[in-house]
């Protein structure tokens, strides 16, 4: 890999403005061919605590830096991310495996969060409360909570860091980021650019260690006042329990999904096929918002299955840097094995495999883009979140039936609707128990939208004005006896 700015490829953790070794290292593999990209340090608990020390020290000064200055630093970071998007995309594609075009899109997406929060923080204000107390003035101010621990996943290793860190840093918090050990180099590159932007030491720390130990060390530290986690619902439960065991602190969880993709009888069939293709196979299906259960009205079902299968069969599979690749490898052996098992489970239970269904001829962790028709409850491919390029399709007869099918899951992150009738669209938008509903389109995320889930898909929102919530506290004040004539002596 040739980078225009080689200093971005770091193999060390970043604590208190310095690059830090660990007592042990682990290898990071390219998921396309399992070659070793490099080795990264695994810090011990004492070193993780040192990162919290650094963040706590930095917070004492950072919280009082004028908002204009904090925003200016973030905008410098934003400019550097865009300036080096070529290198960042190559690093991301190499360690994560997603096609280079998608990696480039993620870098731009990641930068958008930095710009959004830098600018939106200037408009984050308290309020004046009409007084009910003679001679007093009432109001609120927003205070940064303190040190924030940010635990991020491997499927969007740059964007999930900036979506959290930019919000926290913009309002005056300091951060300790624990990226996924599968994709650490993207996080280290962001730390290098934060240094170049002029972030004070301790504001943006990046650590790696044995995953459970690192998580518990961070979230149980009483100096950590906010925890933001993105990952599976299972691990999110562990994080929540660890937080509860350490006392009361701010907690945001962005967890798994089991997204329904509903195609109603009045839908534009050609458009629905194209939208479903993107909604399922972006990030090679390794996306919490990926269409997991495609539910098609019975009159359109067989035509949809036929057209969709043809479209899926044309998808180009390959390594991130091959020309016009649309689907990359799975992230690791465990993900590959789970994909094989889900497809075989569906096959054994009577589903039709209309295209794909096997490990790809490229070998390794590549799996053929697959369509499983006649999926139903009881099949793993239907019941479980499938982080893979495998699509499950089922039919439905009525709107009431499809609402019941769609909502029959513990998850509540994203849902998709393809329909033309406005009454049908609004009925589905309101009745679906999902926090985000995309109608007649694939793209619905962005810096300005409140991203998050209901039920087992999470707590809180990221992005938009709501994205500040995990990192601020509302402080109420009552200013009594301002030299005004008092009719009654009152206390606040």
C-alpha positions as CSV (number, residue, x, y, z in Angstrom):
1,X,0.0,0.0,0.0
2,X,1.5,3.3,-1.1
3,X,0.2,6.4,0.9
4,X,0.7,10.0,-0.1
5,X,1.2,10.8,3.6
6,X,2.9,7.7,5.1
7,X,2.9,9.1,8.6
8,X,-0.9,8.3,8.8
9,X,-0.1,4.6,9.0
10,X,0.5,4.3,12.7
11,X,1.0,1.0,14.7
12,X,0.8,2.5,18.2
13,X,-1.8,3.6,20.6
14,X,-2.3,7.3,21.3
15,X,-2.3,8.5,24.9
16,X,-1.8,12.1,26.2
17,X,-0.5,13.2,22.9
18,X,2.1,10.5,22.7
19,X,2.4,7.2,20.8
20,X,2.4,4.3,23.2
21,X,3.7,0.7,23.1
22,X,2.1,-2.2,24.9
23,X,3.5,-5.2,26.6
24,X,2.1,-7.5,23.9
25,X,1.0,-7.1,20.3
26,X,-1.5,-8.7,18.0
27,X,-1.6,-9.1,14.2
28,X,-4.1,-7.3,12.1
29,X,-5.2,-9.2,8.9
30,X,-6.4,-8.1,5.5
31,X,-9.8,-9.9,5.3
32,X,-9.4,-10.3,1.5
33,X,-6.4,-12.7,1.7
34,X,-5.6,-13.0,5.5
35,X,-2.2,-11.5,5.0
36,X,-0.8,-9.6,8.0
37,X,-1.1,-5.8,7.6
38,X,0.8,-5.0,10.8
39,X,1.0,-5.5,14.5
40,X,-0.6,-3.3,17.1
41,X,-0.1,-3.0,20.9
42,X,-2.4,-4.5,23.5
43,X,-2.2,-2.2,26.5
44,X,-2.7,-3.5,30.0
45,X,-5.2,-2.1,32.6
46,X,-2.7,0.3,34.0
47,X,-2.1,1.8,30.6
48,X,-5.8,2.1,30.0
49,X,-6.2,3.9,33.3
50,X,-3.4,6.2,32.2
51,X,-5.4,7.2,29.2
52,X,-8.3,8.1,31.5
53,X,-5.8,10.1,33.7
54,X,-4.8,12.0,30.6
55,X,-8.3,12.7,29.6
56,X,-9.3,13.8,33.1
57,X,-6.3,16.2,33.2
58,X,-7.1,17.6,29.8
59,X,-10.8,18.1,30.7
60,X,-9.9,20.7,33.4
61,X,-8.8,23.1,30.7
62,X,-10.6,21.9,27.6
63,X,-14.1,22.5,29.1
64,X,-13.3,26.2,29.5
65,X,-11.9,26.7,26.0
66,X,-14.2,29.1,24.2
67,X,-16.6,27.4,21.9
68,X,-15.3,29.3,18.8
69,X,-11.8,27.8,19.5
70,X,-13.1,24.3,20.0
71,X,-15.1,24.5,16.8
72,X,-12.1,25.9,14.9
73,X,-9.9,23.0,16.0
74,X,-12.6,20.5,14.9
75,X,-12.9,22.3,11.5
76,X,-9.2,21.9,11.0
77,X,-9.6,18.2,11.8
78,X,-12.4,18.1,9.3
79,X,-10.3,19.7,6.6
80,X,-7.4,17.3,7.2
81,X,-9.6,14.3,7.0
82,X,-10.9,15.5,3.6
83,X,-7.4,16.4,2.4
84,X,-6.1,12.9,3.2
85,X,-9.2,11.0,2.2
86,X,-7.3,9.0,-0.4
87,X,-4.9,7.6,2.3
88,X,-7.6,7.1,4.9
89,X,-9.8,5.2,2.4
90,X,-6.9,3.0,1.5
91,X,-6.1,2.2,5.1
92,X,-9.8,1.5,5.8
93,X,-10.3,-0.7,2.8
94,X,-7.1,-2.7,3.6
95,X,-8.1,-3.5,7.2
96,X,-11.9,-3.7,6.8
97,X,-12.2,-5.2,3.3
98,X,-15.0,-3.0,1.9
99,X,-14.7,-1.9,-1.7
100,X,-12.5,1.1,-2.1
101,X,-15.4,3.2,-3.5
102,X,-17.4,2.5,-0.3
103,X,-14.3,3.3,1.8
104,X,-14.0,6.7,0.1
105,X,-17.7,7.3,0.8
106,X,-17.2,6.5,4.5
107,X,-14.4,9.0,4.8
108,X,-16.5,11.8,3.4
109,X,-19.4,10.6,5.7
110,X,-17.1,10.6,8.7
111,X,-15.8,14.1,8.0
112,X,-19.4,15.4,7.7
113,X,-19.9,14.6,11.4
114,X,-16.9,16.6,12.4
115,X,-18.1,19.6,10.4
116,X,-21.7,19.2,11.7
117,X,-20.9,19.1,15.4
118,X,-18.2,21.8,15.1
119,X,-20.9,24.2,13.7
120,X,-23.9,23.0,15.6
121,X,-22.1,23.3,19.0
122,X,-22.0,27.1,18.4
123,X,-25.8,27.0,18.6
124,X,-26.1,24.8,21.6
125,X,-27.5,27.0,24.3
126,X,-29.3,27.0,27.6
127,X,-32.5,28.9,28.2
128,X,-34.2,31.5,30.3
129,X,-37.1,30.4,32.4
130,X,-39.9,32.8,33.2
131,X,-39.6,33.3,36.9
132,X,-42.2,32.5,39.6
133,X,-40.0,33.9,42.3
134,X,-40.0,37.6,43.1
135,X,-36.6,39.2,42.3
136,X,-35.0,36.1,40.9
137,X,-33.8,35.1,37.4
138,X,-34.0,31.5,36.4
139,X,-32.3,29.6,33.6
140,X,-30.2,26.7,32.4
141,X,-26.7,26.2,31.0
142,X,-25.3,23.0,29.4
143,X,-22.2,21.6,31.0
144,X,-19.9,19.0,29.5
145,X,-20.1,15.7,31.5
146,X,-16.4,15.1,31.6
147,X,-14.4,12.1,30.2
148,X,-16.2,10.1,27.6
149,X,-15.3,6.4,26.7
150,X,-16.2,5.7,23.1
151,X,-16.3,2.0,22.0
152,X,-16.6,1.6,18.3
153,X,-17.1,-1.3,15.8
154,X,-15.2,-2.6,12.8
155,X,-17.8,-2.2,10.0
156,X,-17.6,1.6,9.9
157,X,-14.3,2.2,11.7
158,X,-13.9,5.9,10.8
159,X,-17.4,7.2,10.8
160,X,-18.4,5.6,14.1
161,X,-15.5,7.3,15.8
162,X,-16.2,10.8,14.4
163,X,-19.9,10.6,15.0
164,X,-19.2,10.1,18.7
165,X,-15.9,12.0,19.3
166,X,-16.9,15.2,17.4
167,X,-20.0,15.6,19.5
168,X,-18.2,15.0,22.7
169,X,-15.2,17.2,21.9
170,X,-17.3,20.0,20.5
171,X,-19.1,20.5,23.8
172,X,-16.0,20.3,26.0
173,X,-15.6,16.7,26.9
174,X,-12.4,14.7,26.5
175,X,-12.4,11.2,25.0
176,X,-10.8,7.8,25.2
177,X,-11.6,5.8,22.1
178,X,-11.4,2.0,22.0
179,X,-11.7,0.9,18.4
180,X,-12.2,-2.7,17.2
181,X,-9.0,-4.7,17.1
182,X,-9.8,-5.8,13.6
183,X,-9.6,-2.1,12.3
184,X,-7.2,-0.1,14.6
185,X,-5.2,1.6,11.9
186,X,-8.1,3.9,10.9
187,X,-8.4,5.1,14.5
188,X,-4.7,5.7,14.8
189,X,-4.8,7.7,11.5
190,X,-7.5,9.9,13.0
191,X,-5.4,10.5,16.1
192,X,-2.5,11.6,13.9
193,X,-4.7,14.1,12.1
194,X,-6.1,15.3,15.4
195,X,-2.5,16.0,16.5
196,X,-1.9,17.9,13.3
197,X,-5.0,19.9,13.8
198,X,-3.7,21.0,17.1
199,X,-5.8,19.1,19.6
200,X,-4.4,19.5,23.1
201,X,-2.8,16.4,24.6
202,X,-5.4,14.2,26.3
203,X,-8.4,15.4,24.4
204,X,-8.4,12.5,21.9
205,X,-6.9,9.2,23.2
206,X,-7.0,5.9,21.3
207,X,-6.3,2.6,23.2
208,X,-6.4,-1.1,22.5
209,X,-6.3,-4.0,24.9
210,X,-8.0,-7.3,25.5
211,X,-11.5,-6.3,24.6
212,X,-13.4,-7.2,27.8
213,X,-10.7,-6.0,30.1
214,X,-10.4,-2.7,28.2
215,X,-14.2,-2.2,28.2
216,X,-14.6,-2.9,31.9
217,X,-11.5,-0.8,32.8
218,X,-13.0,2.2,31.0
219,X,-16.6,2.0,31.9
220,X,-16.0,1.1,35.6
221,X,-13.6,4.0,36.1
222,X,-15.6,6.6,38.2
223,X,-13.8,9.4,36.3
224,X,-15.5,8.3,33.1
225,X,-18.8,10.1,33.1
226,X,-20.2,9.1,29.7
227,X,-20.0,5.8,27.7
228,X,-21.0,5.5,24.1
229,X,-21.0,2.0,22.5
230,X,-21.7,0.8,19.0
231,X,-21.8,-2.9,18.4
232,X,-23.9,-6.1,18.9
233,X,-26.8,-6.2,21.2
234,X,-25.1,-9.0,23.2
235,X,-22.0,-6.9,23.9
236,X,-24.1,-3.8,24.4
237,X,-25.8,-5.7,27.3
238,X,-22.4,-6.4,28.8
239,X,-21.5,-2.8,28.5
240,X,-24.7,-1.7,30.2
241,X,-24.2,-4.2,33.1
242,X,-20.6,-3.0,33.6
243,X,-21.8,0.6,33.6
244,X,-24.5,-0.2,36.2
245,X,-22.0,-2.0,38.4
246,X,-19.9,1.2,38.5
247,X,-22.6,3.7,39.5
248,X,-24.7,6.1,37.5
249,X,-23.3,7.7,34.3
250,X,-24.4,8.7,30.9
251,X,-24.9,5.8,28.5
252,X,-25.6,5.6,24.8
253,X,-26.0,2.3,22.9
254,X,-26.3,1.8,19.2
255,X,-26.9,-1.9,18.8
256,X,-28.0,-4.6,16.3
257,X,-30.8,-4.6,13.8
258,X,-33.1,-7.0,12.0
259,X,-34.4,-4.6,9.4
260,X,-37.5,-5.4,7.4
261,X,-37.7,-4.3,3.8
262,X,-41.4,-4.1,2.8
263,X,-42.5,-4.1,-0.8
264,X,-46.2,-3.4,-1.1
265,X,-48.5,-4.4,-3.9
266,X,-48.6,-0.9,-5.4
267,X,-44.7,-0.5,-5.3
268,X,-42.7,0.2,-8.4
269,X,-41.2,-3.3,-8.9
270,X,-38.0,-2.2,-10.8
271,X,-37.3,0.5,-8.3
272,X,-37.9,-1.8,-5.3
273,X,-35.4,-4.4,-6.7
274,X,-32.7,-1.7,-7.1
275,X,-33.4,-0.2,-3.7
276,X,-33.3,-3.6,-2.0
277,X,-30.0,-4.4,-3.7
278,X,-28.4,-1.4,-2.2
279,X,-30.1,-1.8,1.2
280,X,-28.8,-5.4,1.5
281,X,-25.4,-5.5,0.0
282,X,-23.7,-2.2,1.0
283,X,-20.7,-2.9,3.2
284,X,-21.0,-6.5,1.9
285,X,-24.1,-6.9,4.1
286,X,-22.1,-6.1,7.3
287,X,-24.3,-3.2,8.3
288,X,-26.7,-2.9,11.2
289,X,-29.1,-1.1,8.9
290,X,-28.9,-3.7,6.1
291,X,-32.2,-5.1,4.9
292,X,-32.4,-8.4,6.8
293,X,-35.9,-9.6,5.9
294,X,-37.3,-8.7,2.5
295,X,-41.1,-9.0,2.8
296,X,-42.9,-8.8,-0.6
297,X,-46.7,-8.6,-1.3
298,X,-47.8,-11.9,-2.7
299,X,-48.9,-10.7,-6.1
300,X,-45.4,-9.3,-6.7
301,X,-43.5,-12.1,-4.9
302,X,-42.3,-14.4,-7.7
303,X,-41.5,-11.6,-10.1
304,X,-39.5,-9.8,-7.3
305,X,-37.6,-13.0,-6.5
306,X,-36.7,-13.6,-10.1
307,X,-35.5,-10.0,-10.8
308,X,-33.8,-9.6,-7.5
309,X,-31.9,-12.9,-8.0
310,X,-30.7,-11.8,-11.4
311,X,-29.5,-8.5,-10.0
312,X,-27.7,-10.2,-7.1
313,X,-26.1,-12.7,-9.5
314,X,-24.5,-9.8,-11.4
315,X,-22.8,-8.3,-8.3
316,X,-19.0,-8.3,-8.6
317,X,-17.1,-9.9,-5.7
318,X,-13.5,-9.2,-5.0
319,X,-10.8,-7.5,-2.9
320,X,-11.2,-3.9,-2.0
321,X,-8.8,-2.6,-4.6
322,X,-10.1,-4.6,-7.6
323,X,-11.9,-2.6,-10.3
324,X,-15.6,-2.1,-10.0
325,X,-16.0,-4.5,-7.0
326,X,-19.3,-4.2,-5.2
327,X,-19.0,-7.0,-2.5
328,X,-16.0,-7.7,-0.5
329,X,-15.0,-10.4,2.0
330,X,-16.5,-11.1,5.4
331,X,-14.4,-9.6,8.2
332,X,-13.1,-12.8,9.8
333,X,-13.5,-16.6,10.0
334,X,-16.2,-16.5,12.7
335,X,-18.4,-14.3,10.4
336,X,-17.7,-16.6,7.5
337,X,-18.6,-19.7,9.5
338,X,-21.8,-18.2,10.7
339,X,-22.8,-17.3,7.2
340,X,-22.3,-20.8,5.9
341,X,-24.3,-22.2,8.9
342,X,-27.3,-19.8,8.3
343,X,-27.5,-20.7,4.6
344,X,-27.3,-24.4,5.3
345,X,-29.9,-24.1,8.0
346,X,-32.3,-22.4,5.6
347,X,-31.6,-25.0,2.9
348,X,-32.3,-27.8,5.3
349,X,-35.6,-26.2,6.4
350,X,-37.0,-25.9,2.9
351,X,-35.9,-22.5,1.6
352,X,-35.0,-22.0,-2.1
353,X,-31.5,-20.8,-2.8
354,X,-32.1,-18.9,-6.0
355,X,-28.6,-17.6,-6.5
356,X,-25.3,-18.1,-4.6
357,X,-25.4,-20.1,-1.5
358,X,-21.8,-21.2,-1.4
359,X,-18.3,-20.0,-0.4
360,X,-17.0,-18.0,-3.3
361,X,-14.4,-19.3,-5.7
362,X,-12.0,-16.6,-4.5
363,X,-11.7,-18.6,-1.3
364,X,-10.8,-17.3,2.1
365,X,-13.6,-15.3,3.7
366,X,-15.5,-14.5,0.5
367,X,-19.1,-15.8,0.2
368,X,-21.3,-15.6,-2.9
369,X,-24.0,-13.0,-2.8
370,X,-27.0,-15.1,-2.0
371,X,-30.8,-15.0,-2.2
372,X,-32.8,-17.3,0.0
373,X,-36.5,-17.3,-1.1
374,X,-39.4,-18.6,1.0
375,X,-37.6,-17.8,4.3
376,X,-39.8,-18.0,7.3
377,X,-39.6,-17.7,11.1
378,X,-37.6,-20.5,12.7
379,X,-34.8,-20.2,10.1
380,X,-31.7,-18.6,11.4
381,X,-31.4,-16.4,8.3
382,X,-34.8,-14.9,9.2
383,X,-34.6,-14.7,12.9
384,X,-31.1,-13.5,13.4
385,X,-29.2,-10.4,12.3
386,X,-27.2,-11.5,9.2
387,X,-24.0,-9.5,8.9
388,X,-23.3,-11.1,5.5
389,X,-24.2,-10.8,1.7
390,X,-27.2,-13.1,2.1
391,X,-30.8,-11.9,1.6
392,X,-33.9,-13.6,2.9
393,X,-37.2,-13.1,1.1
394,X,-40.7,-13.9,2.3
395,X,-44.2,-13.1,1.1
396,X,-47.2,-11.5,2.8
397,X,-50.9,-11.1,2.1
398,X,-52.1,-8.0,3.9
399,X,-50.7,-4.8,5.5
400,X,-51.7,-6.1,9.0
401,X,-49.8,-9.3,8.3
402,X,-46.6,-7.5,7.2
403,X,-46.7,-5.2,10.2
404,X,-46.9,-8.2,12.5
405,X,-44.1,-9.9,10.7
406,X,-41.9,-6.9,10.6
407,X,-42.4,-6.1,14.3
408,X,-41.9,-9.7,15.4
409,X,-38.3,-9.1,16.5
410,X,-36.5,-7.8,19.6
411,X,-34.8,-5.2,17.3
412,X,-36.0,-1.8,16.3
413,X,-33.3,0.1,14.4
414,X,-34.2,0.6,10.7
415,X,-36.9,-0.4,8.4
416,X,-37.5,0.1,4.6
417,X,-40.8,0.6,2.7
418,X,-41.3,0.6,-1.0
419,X,-44.8,1.8,-1.8
420,X,-46.7,4.5,-3.9
421,X,-49.9,5.1,-2.0
422,X,-49.4,7.8,0.6
423,X,-52.0,6.3,3.0
424,X,-50.1,3.0,2.9
425,X,-46.8,4.7,3.5
426,X,-48.0,6.7,6.5
427,X,-49.7,3.7,8.0
428,X,-46.4,1.7,7.8
429,X,-44.3,4.5,9.0
430,X,-46.4,4.9,12.2
431,X,-47.1,1.2,12.9
432,X,-43.5,-0.1,12.4
433,X,-41.7,-0.4,15.7
434,X,-38.4,0.9,14.3
435,X,-36.7,4.2,15.1
436,X,-35.8,5.0,11.5
437,X,-38.0,4.3,8.4
438,X,-36.7,4.8,4.9
439,X,-39.3,5.1,2.2
440,X,-38.5,4.4,-1.5
441,X,-34.8,4.9,-1.0
442,X,-31.6,3.4,0.3
443,X,-29.8,6.4,1.8
444,X,-31.3,7.9,4.9
445,X,-28.4,8.5,7.2
446,X,-26.4,11.7,7.6
447,X,-24.8,14.1,10.1
448,X,-28.0,16.0,10.7
449,X,-30.3,13.0,11.5
450,X,-30.9,11.4,14.9
451,X,-29.5,7.9,14.3
452,X,-30.5,5.2,16.8
453,X,-32.8,2.4,17.7
454,X,-35.7,1.2,19.8
455,X,-36.1,-1.9,21.8
456,X,-33.0,-4.1,21.8
457,X,-31.4,-1.8,19.2
458,X,-30.2,0.7,21.6
459,X,-30.6,3.8,23.8
460,X,-30.2,7.4,22.7
461,X,-29.4,8.9,19.4
462,X,-26.2,9.9,17.5
463,X,-26.0,12.7,15.0
464,X,-28.3,15.7,14.7
465,X,-28.8,18.0,17.7
466,X,-29.7,14.9,19.7
467,X,-26.1,13.6,19.3
468,X,-25.0,16.0,22.0
469,X,-27.2,14.5,24.7
470,X,-24.9,11.8,26.0
471,X,-22.2,14.4,26.6
472,X,-23.9,17.3,28.3
473,X,-25.8,17.9,31.5
474,X,-28.4,20.5,32.0
475,X,-27.6,22.7,35.0
476,X,-30.4,24.9,36.4
477,X,-29.6,28.2,38.1
478,X,-31.7,30.6,40.3
479,X,-30.2,34.0,40.8
480,X,-32.1,35.5,43.7
481,X,-32.1,39.1,45.1
482,X,-30.8,41.0,42.1
483,X,-31.3,44.4,43.7
484,X,-35.0,44.4,42.6
485,X,-37.7,45.3,45.0
486,X,-38.9,42.1,46.7
487,X,-42.5,41.7,47.8
488,X,-41.7,38.4,49.4
489,X,-38.6,36.8,50.7
490,X,-38.3,33.7,48.6
491,X,-35.7,31.1,48.1
492,X,-34.9,29.2,44.9
